[in-house]
Amino acid sequence: MNKTSKLFGHKTLFSNLIYLDQIEKFPNKILLNGPKGIGKKLLVNHLLNYLYSKNNEQFYDLKNNEYKINDSLSLLISNNSHPNIFKIQKKKDKKIIDIDQIREMIQFTNQTSFNNERKFIIIEDINLLGINSANALLKSIEEPNNKTHYILINNSQFKILDTIKSRCLEFKLSLNNSEVIEIVNYNFNSNKYNDINLDFVNNYNSPSFLILLVNFLETNKLSIKDCNIENLLAYIIKNKLYISDEFIKEYMNLFIELFFYKNINNSKNISFKIKKYFYLKLSFVKKYNLDFESFFLEFNDKLLSE
């Protein structure tokens, strides 16, 4: 069976971009700005699959906003092998997008396009651009070729350079609660959203986070319904998962934020002063790459232990 990729949310923007393409006014420089994990990259993949297959109905189903992920075109796009698409993201061994990646991009833009089609430059997490790479990008997008389009993706938690932002047509992305529920349940092919403990369900947590959370809980044989934020933090600290687990490391700040959000008004022992103390200490530990274990042991002793 040929699996499909379905677009959830952002359908109005998707339709508007298709309309701009149809009237030959598709923007040369687009900025997609929104919270982490709400499907910005998914939207781009759907847009690329549509644009490069709009004359071939077997590839993109515009009526249902989906495409087959094993078709040749979608595989080229997902594997970053399409001759007219250049994707940039931070390399795993780097902290920023460096100048060499932008130089490769510029070289790509100067090459003749395949089949005389448009070229697309996709840059993820543009807040991670170094100073030199940002300046080089600015020069490149100042006056792009009519057949070269830039799509810049930003996590709205981070600020981007005004010089880059001002040169792009910005779209601010978000999801409503019903869309989040639909995405989570579609991913698990069941009504999994209603099983998630209420400590983790709010208007700010993305479907990506909730899906990863459910996978983590199930992998570690923890109850999705009964494991609250206190249970989870205690389990993380006991097993030192803040060192070994990538999901936990990425969302550790959020877990601590959820803990204080729940308890700061419900406990006489947890005040804003204590919250500020632990926030500052965690920031200090991360900034100077200090010992996380002492931080979490103190957090456990003062806030989790009865």
C-alpha positions as CSV (number, residue, x, y, z in Angstrom):
1,M,0.0,0.0,0.0
2,N,1.3,3.4,-1.0
3,K,1.3,5.7,2.1
4,T,0.3,9.3,1.8
5,S,1.3,12.6,3.4
6,K,-1.7,14.6,4.4
7,L,-1.7,18.4,5.1
8,F,-3.2,19.4,8.4
9,G,-3.9,23.1,9.1
10,H,-2.5,26.0,7.1
11,K,-4.9,25.1,4.3
12,T,-5.9,28.7,3.7
13,L,-2.3,29.8,3.3
14,F,-1.7,26.8,1.1
15,S,-4.6,27.7,-1.1
16,N,-3.5,31.4,-1.3
17,L,0.0,30.4,-2.4
18,I,-1.4,28.1,-5.1
19,Y,-3.6,31.0,-6.3
20,L,-0.6,33.3,-6.5
21,D,1.2,30.7,-8.5
22,Q,-1.7,30.4,-10.8
23,I,-1.7,34.1,-11.6
24,E,2.1,34.0,-11.9
25,K,2.7,36.2,-8.8
26,F,4.3,33.6,-6.6
27,P,6.6,35.5,-4.2
28,N,10.4,35.2,-4.6
29,K,11.0,35.5,-0.9
30,I,8.7,33.9,1.7
31,L,9.2,33.8,5.5
32,L,7.2,31.2,7.4
33,N,7.1,32.2,11.1
34,G,5.5,30.0,13.7
35,P,6.0,27.9,16.9
36,K,8.1,24.8,16.7
37,G,6.3,21.6,15.8
38,I,3.2,22.9,14.0
39,G,4.0,21.7,10.5
40,K,5.9,24.5,8.8
41,K,8.2,22.0,7.0
42,L,5.2,19.8,6.2
43,L,3.6,22.8,4.5
44,V,6.7,23.4,2.5
45,N,6.9,19.8,1.4
46,H,3.3,19.9,0.2
47,L,3.9,23.1,-1.6
48,L,7.0,21.7,-3.4
49,N,5.2,18.5,-4.3
50,Y,2.3,20.5,-5.8
51,L,4.4,23.0,-7.7
52,Y,6.6,20.4,-9.3
53,S,3.7,18.1,-10.2
54,K,0.8,20.4,-10.9
55,N,0.6,19.1,-14.4
56,N,0.6,15.5,-13.3
57,E,-2.4,14.5,-11.3
58,Q,-1.0,11.2,-10.2
59,F,1.5,13.0,-7.9
60,Y,-0.5,15.6,-5.9
61,D,-4.2,15.2,-4.9
62,L,-5.2,18.9,-4.6
63,K,-8.8,17.9,-3.6
64,N,-7.6,16.1,-0.4
65,N,-4.3,18.0,0.1
66,E,-2.2,14.8,0.0
67,Y,0.5,13.1,-2.0
68,K,2.0,9.6,-2.1
69,I,5.3,9.6,-0.2
70,N,6.8,6.8,-2.2
71,D,6.3,8.3,-5.7
72,S,9.5,9.3,-7.5
73,L,9.0,13.1,-7.1
74,S,8.2,13.0,-3.4
75,L,11.2,10.8,-2.8
76,L,13.5,13.3,-4.6
77,I,12.2,16.1,-2.5
78,S,12.3,14.3,0.8
79,N,15.8,13.0,0.1
80,N,17.0,16.5,-0.9
81,S,17.9,15.1,-4.4
82,H,15.7,17.2,-6.6
83,P,17.9,19.0,-9.1
84,N,16.0,22.3,-8.7
85,I,15.6,22.3,-4.9
86,F,18.4,23.3,-2.4
87,K,17.7,22.7,1.3
88,I,19.8,24.2,4.1
89,Q,19.6,23.2,7.8
90,K,22.1,23.3,10.6
91,K,24.6,20.4,10.5
92,K,24.5,18.1,13.5
93,D,28.1,18.8,14.5
94,K,27.6,22.6,14.2
95,K,25.9,25.2,16.4
96,I,25.1,27.5,13.5
97,I,24.4,27.5,9.7
98,D,27.9,28.5,8.5
99,I,29.1,30.5,5.6
100,D,30.1,27.4,3.5
101,Q,26.5,26.3,3.3
102,I,25.4,29.7,1.9
103,R,28.3,29.6,-0.5
104,E,27.1,26.2,-1.8
105,M,23.6,27.7,-2.1
106,I,24.9,30.7,-4.2
107,Q,26.8,28.3,-6.5
108,F,23.5,26.4,-6.9
109,T,21.6,29.5,-7.8
110,N,24.2,30.3,-10.5
111,Q,23.8,26.9,-12.2
112,T,21.3,26.3,-15.1
113,S,18.1,24.9,-13.8
114,F,16.9,21.4,-14.8
115,N,14.3,21.4,-17.6
116,N,14.2,25.2,-17.3
117,E,12.0,25.0,-14.2
118,R,12.0,27.2,-11.2
119,K,14.5,26.8,-8.4
120,F,13.6,26.7,-4.7
121,I,16.0,27.5,-1.8
122,I,14.6,26.2,1.6
123,I,16.4,27.4,4.7
124,E,15.3,25.9,8.0
125,D,15.8,27.6,11.4
126,I,17.1,30.9,10.0
127,N,17.7,32.2,13.5
128,L,20.7,29.9,13.5
129,L,22.4,31.8,10.7
130,G,25.9,33.0,11.7
131,I,26.8,36.7,11.1
132,N,28.8,35.9,7.9
133,S,26.2,33.5,6.6
134,A,23.4,36.0,7.2
135,N,25.2,38.7,5.4
136,A,26.0,36.4,2.5
137,L,22.3,35.4,2.3
138,L,21.2,39.1,2.3
139,K,23.3,39.7,-0.8
140,S,21.8,36.7,-2.5
141,I,18.2,37.5,-1.8
142,E,18.5,41.2,-2.6
143,E,17.7,40.8,-6.2
144,P,16.9,37.1,-6.9
145,N,16.4,35.7,-10.4
146,N,12.8,35.5,-11.4
147,K,13.0,31.7,-11.4
148,T,14.6,31.5,-8.0
149,H,12.4,31.4,-4.9
150,Y,13.5,31.5,-1.2
151,I,11.4,30.0,1.5
152,L,12.8,30.8,5.0
153,I,11.5,28.9,8.0
154,N,11.7,30.3,11.5
155,N,10.7,29.1,15.0
156,S,8.8,32.2,16.3
157,Q,10.4,31.6,19.8
158,F,13.5,33.2,18.3
159,K,14.0,36.6,16.8
160,I,15.4,37.0,13.3
161,L,17.4,39.8,11.7
162,D,15.2,42.7,10.6
163,T,17.3,43.0,7.5
164,I,16.2,39.5,6.4
165,K,12.6,39.9,7.6
166,S,12.1,43.1,5.8
167,R,13.0,41.6,2.5
168,C,10.5,38.7,2.7
169,L,6.7,38.3,2.6
170,E,6.0,37.0,6.1
171,F,3.3,34.5,7.0
172,K,2.6,33.8,10.6
173,L,1.5,30.2,11.2
174,S,-0.5,28.7,14.0
175,L,-2.9,25.8,14.7
176,N,-6.2,25.8,16.6
177,N,-6.9,23.1,19.2
178,S,-9.1,21.0,16.9
179,E,-6.3,20.8,14.3
180,V,-3.8,19.7,17.0
181,I,-6.3,17.0,18.1
182,E,-6.8,15.9,14.5
183,I,-3.0,15.6,13.9
184,V,-2.3,13.7,17.0
185,N,-5.1,11.2,16.5
186,Y,-4.3,10.8,12.8
187,N,-0.7,10.0,13.7
188,F,-1.7,7.2,16.0
189,N,-4.8,6.1,14.0
190,S,-6.8,6.3,17.3
191,N,-8.3,8.7,19.7
192,K,-5.0,9.0,21.6
193,Y,-5.3,12.7,22.4
194,N,-8.0,12.2,25.0
195,D,-5.7,9.7,26.8
196,I,-2.9,12.3,27.4
197,N,-2.6,13.5,31.0
198,L,-4.1,17.0,31.3
199,D,-0.8,18.4,32.7
200,F,0.6,18.2,29.1
201,V,-2.5,19.4,27.2
202,N,-2.8,23.2,26.7
203,N,-3.1,25.7,23.9
204,Y,0.6,26.1,23.5
205,N,2.0,22.6,23.1
206,S,2.4,21.5,19.5
207,P,1.2,18.2,18.0
208,S,4.8,17.3,17.3
209,F,5.6,17.6,21.1
210,L,2.5,15.6,22.1
211,I,3.3,12.8,19.6
212,L,6.9,12.5,20.8
213,L,5.6,12.6,24.4
214,V,3.2,9.7,23.8
215,N,5.9,7.7,22.0
216,F,8.3,8.3,24.9
217,L,5.8,7.3,27.6
218,E,4.8,4.1,25.7
219,T,8.5,3.2,25.1
220,N,9.2,3.6,28.8
221,K,6.0,1.8,29.8
222,L,4.6,4.8,31.6
223,S,0.9,5.4,31.6
224,I,-0.2,8.1,29.2
225,K,-3.3,8.9,31.3
226,D,-1.8,8.6,34.8
227,C,1.7,10.0,34.3
228,N,1.6,13.6,35.4
229,I,4.3,16.2,35.2
230,E,5.6,15.4,38.7
231,N,5.8,11.7,37.9
232,L,7.6,12.4,34.6
233,L,10.2,14.7,36.1
234,A,10.9,12.2,38.9
235,Y,11.4,9.4,36.3
236,I,13.6,11.6,34.2
237,I,15.8,12.6,37.2
238,K,16.0,9.1,38.6
239,N,17.2,7.6,35.3
240,K,19.3,10.7,34.3
241,L,17.5,10.9,31.0
242,Y,18.4,14.6,30.8
243,I,21.8,13.3,29.7
244,S,20.9,10.4,27.4
245,D,17.5,11.0,25.8
246,E,17.3,13.4,22.9
247,F,13.6,14.1,23.3
248,I,14.0,14.9,27.0
249,K,17.0,17.1,26.4
250,E,15.2,19.1,23.7
251,Y,12.1,19.7,25.9
252,M,13.5,19.8,29.4
253,N,12.8,23.6,29.7
254,L,9.2,23.0,28.7
255,F,8.8,20.2,31.3
256,I,10.0,22.5,34.0
257,E,7.8,25.3,32.7
258,L,4.8,23.0,32.8
259,F,5.7,22.0,36.4
260,F,5.7,25.6,37.6
261,Y,2.6,26.5,35.5
262,K,0.7,23.8,37.4
263,N,2.1,24.2,40.9
264,I,2.9,27.9,41.4
265,N,-0.7,28.8,42.3
266,N,-1.6,25.5,43.9
267,S,1.2,25.2,46.4
268,K,2.2,27.4,49.3
269,N,5.7,26.1,49.1
270,I,6.3,27.1,45.5
271,S,6.6,30.8,44.9
272,F,7.6,33.0,42.0
273,K,10.9,33.5,43.8
274,I,11.6,29.8,43.7
275,K,10.6,29.6,40.1
276,K,13.0,32.4,39.2
277,Y,15.8,30.8,41.2
278,F,15.5,27.5,39.2
279,Y,15.0,29.2,35.9
280,L,18.2,31.3,36.4
281,K,20.1,28.4,37.6
282,L,19.1,26.2,34.7
283,S,20.0,29.0,32.3
284,F,23.4,29.4,34.0
285,V,24.1,25.6,33.8
286,K,23.3,25.4,30.1
287,K,25.2,28.6,29.2
288,Y,28.4,27.5,30.9
289,N,28.0,23.7,30.2
290,L,28.1,22.9,33.9
291,D,26.9,19.9,35.9
292,F,23.2,19.2,35.1
293,E,23.0,16.4,37.7
294,S,23.4,18.8,40.7
295,F,20.7,21.0,39.3
296,F,18.2,18.2,38.9
297,L,19.1,16.6,42.3
298,E,18.3,20.0,43.9
299,F,15.1,20.3,41.9
300,N,14.1,16.9,43.0
301,D,14.9,17.4,46.7
302,K,13.3,20.8,47.0
303,L,10.3,20.5,44.7
304,L,9.4,16.8,44.0
305,S,10.2,14.9,47.2
306,E,7.5,14.8,49.7
